[in-house]
């Protein structure tokens, strides 16, 4: 893949912020997810509300939402976006695993994939932070974009690998 195919590089191969001025405002949606796997003690603390730091999922939800709004400060070439909606859902899975799903939405000139992925990442890191006293070996995994709707590149949906 050459620099010409990557939008964050100019003709000289230098990093730059993509110019989106000529793009049309469209509704854009991104959905990302990730997982964290933990030991029995941590999973019990998570599911039975026994964490000494408080409501793990409530705090992780707020952290994920906050992170989506801060993405352009964390990822150098992301545009600051006015998000119109953010949702954060959790699912308890087999094998002491928690899945987080973040959906971000905006009406604008560029997509919200990085915001969704950032929300997932920080949500998972918050779960880790709140439960690390009982399990420092938790594993964050499968952080990926599930679906993207809107924009010039069209609809993307992750297919089974």
C-alpha positions as CSV (number, residue, x, y, z in Angstrom):
1,X,0.0,0.0,0.0
2,X,1.5,3.4,-1.0
3,X,1.2,6.7,0.8
4,X,-1.2,7.8,-2.0
5,X,-3.8,5.3,-0.8
6,X,-3.6,6.4,2.9
7,X,-5.5,9.7,3.4
8,X,-3.4,10.8,6.4
9,X,-0.3,11.4,4.3
10,X,0.4,14.2,1.9
11,X,2.2,13.9,-1.5
12,X,5.6,14.0,0.4
13,X,4.6,11.2,2.7
14,X,4.2,13.5,5.7
15,X,1.3,13.1,8.2
16,X,-1.5,15.6,7.9
17,X,-5.1,16.1,9.0
18,X,-7.4,15.2,6.1
19,X,-9.2,18.2,4.5
20,X,-13.0,17.4,4.7
21,X,-14.2,20.9,3.8
22,X,-15.7,19.7,0.4
23,X,-17.4,16.7,1.8
24,X,-21.2,16.8,2.4
25,X,-22.7,16.5,5.9
26,X,-24.3,13.1,6.2
27,X,-25.6,11.0,9.1
28,X,-22.8,8.7,10.2
29,X,-23.0,5.7,12.7
30,X,-20.2,3.4,13.9
31,X,-20.5,0.4,16.2
32,X,-17.5,-1.2,17.8
33,X,-17.0,-3.8,20.5
34,X,-14.3,-5.4,22.6
35,X,-14.0,-8.0,25.4
36,X,-12.3,-8.4,28.8
37,X,-11.7,-11.8,30.3
38,X,-11.1,-12.2,34.0
39,X,-10.7,-14.7,36.8
40,X,-13.6,-16.1,38.9
41,X,-13.1,-13.6,41.7
42,X,-13.2,-10.6,39.5
43,X,-16.2,-11.9,37.5
44,X,-18.1,-12.5,40.7
45,X,-17.3,-9.0,41.9
46,X,-18.5,-7.6,38.6
47,X,-21.7,-9.5,38.4
48,X,-22.6,-9.3,42.1
49,X,-21.7,-5.6,42.6
50,X,-19.0,-6.4,45.1
51,X,-16.2,-4.2,43.8
52,X,-14.7,-2.0,46.5
53,X,-14.5,0.9,44.0
54,X,-18.3,0.9,43.3
55,X,-20.6,0.2,40.3
56,X,-18.1,-1.2,37.7
57,X,-20.5,-1.1,34.7
58,X,-21.9,2.3,35.6
59,X,-18.5,3.9,35.9
60,X,-17.3,2.1,32.7
61,X,-20.3,3.3,30.8
62,X,-19.6,6.9,31.8
63,X,-15.9,6.5,31.0
64,X,-16.7,5.1,27.5
65,X,-19.1,8.0,26.8
66,X,-16.5,10.5,28.0
67,X,-13.8,8.9,25.9
68,X,-15.8,9.2,22.7
69,X,-16.1,12.9,23.3
70,X,-12.3,13.2,23.8
71,X,-11.1,11.2,20.8
72,X,-9.7,14.1,18.8
73,X,-7.5,15.0,21.8
74,X,-6.1,11.4,22.0
75,X,-5.7,10.5,18.4
76,X,-3.6,13.2,16.7
77,X,-5.2,13.3,13.2
78,X,-8.9,12.8,14.2
79,X,-11.2,15.7,13.7
80,X,-13.2,17.0,16.7
81,X,-16.8,15.9,16.1
82,X,-20.1,17.0,17.5
83,X,-21.6,13.6,18.5
84,X,-25.3,13.5,18.3
85,X,-25.7,10.2,20.2
86,X,-23.5,7.6,22.1
87,X,-24.8,4.3,23.5
88,X,-22.8,1.8,25.6
89,X,-24.1,-1.7,26.3
90,X,-22.5,-4.6,28.2
91,X,-23.1,-8.3,27.7
92,X,-21.9,-11.0,30.1
93,X,-20.4,-13.9,28.1
94,X,-19.2,-17.4,28.9
95,X,-15.7,-17.8,30.2
96,X,-15.8,-14.9,32.7
97,X,-15.9,-12.5,29.8
98,X,-17.6,-9.1,29.5
99,X,-18.3,-7.6,26.1
100,X,-18.8,-3.9,25.6
101,X,-20.6,-2.5,22.5
102,X,-20.3,1.3,21.8
103,X,-22.4,3.0,19.1
104,X,-21.5,6.6,18.1
105,X,-23.5,8.9,15.8
106,X,-23.0,12.3,14.2
107,X,-24.2,14.4,11.3
108,X,-21.0,15.6,9.7
109,X,-18.2,15.4,7.1
110,X,-16.3,12.5,8.6
111,X,-17.0,9.2,10.3
112,X,-17.2,8.2,13.9
113,X,-15.3,5.0,13.9
114,X,-12.4,6.2,16.0
115,X,-14.9,7.6,18.6
116,X,-16.6,4.2,18.9
117,X,-13.3,2.3,19.1
118,X,-11.9,4.8,21.7
119,X,-15.1,4.4,23.8
120,X,-14.7,0.6,23.7
121,X,-11.0,0.8,24.7
122,X,-11.5,3.2,27.6
123,X,-14.6,1.4,28.8
124,X,-12.5,-1.9,29.0
125,X,-9.6,-0.1,30.6
126,X,-12.0,1.2,33.3
127,X,-13.3,-2.2,34.0
128,X,-9.7,-3.4,34.4
129,X,-8.9,-0.4,36.7
130,X,-11.8,-1.1,38.9
131,X,-11.2,-4.9,39.3
132,X,-7.4,-5.0,39.1
133,X,-7.2,-5.5,42.9
134,X,-8.5,-9.0,42.5
135,X,-7.1,-9.8,39.0
136,X,-4.1,-8.2,37.4
137,X,-4.1,-10.8,34.6
138,X,-7.3,-9.6,32.9
139,X,-7.0,-9.7,29.1
140,X,-8.6,-7.0,26.8
141,X,-9.2,-8.4,23.4
142,X,-11.2,-8.3,20.1
143,X,-11.4,-4.5,20.0
144,X,-12.8,-4.0,16.5
145,X,-15.2,-2.0,14.3
146,X,-18.4,-4.0,13.8
147,X,-20.3,-1.7,11.5
148,X,-20.0,1.7,9.8
149,X,-22.9,3.5,8.1
150,X,-22.7,6.7,6.0
151,X,-20.1,8.6,4.2
152,X,-18.3,8.3,0.9
153,X,-17.0,4.8,1.5
154,X,-20.5,3.5,2.2
155,X,-21.7,0.8,4.5
156,X,-19.2,-1.6,6.2
157,X,-20.1,-4.6,8.3
158,X,-17.6,-7.0,9.8
159,X,-18.1,-10.5,8.5
160,X,-17.1,-13.6,10.5
161,X,-13.4,-14.1,10.3
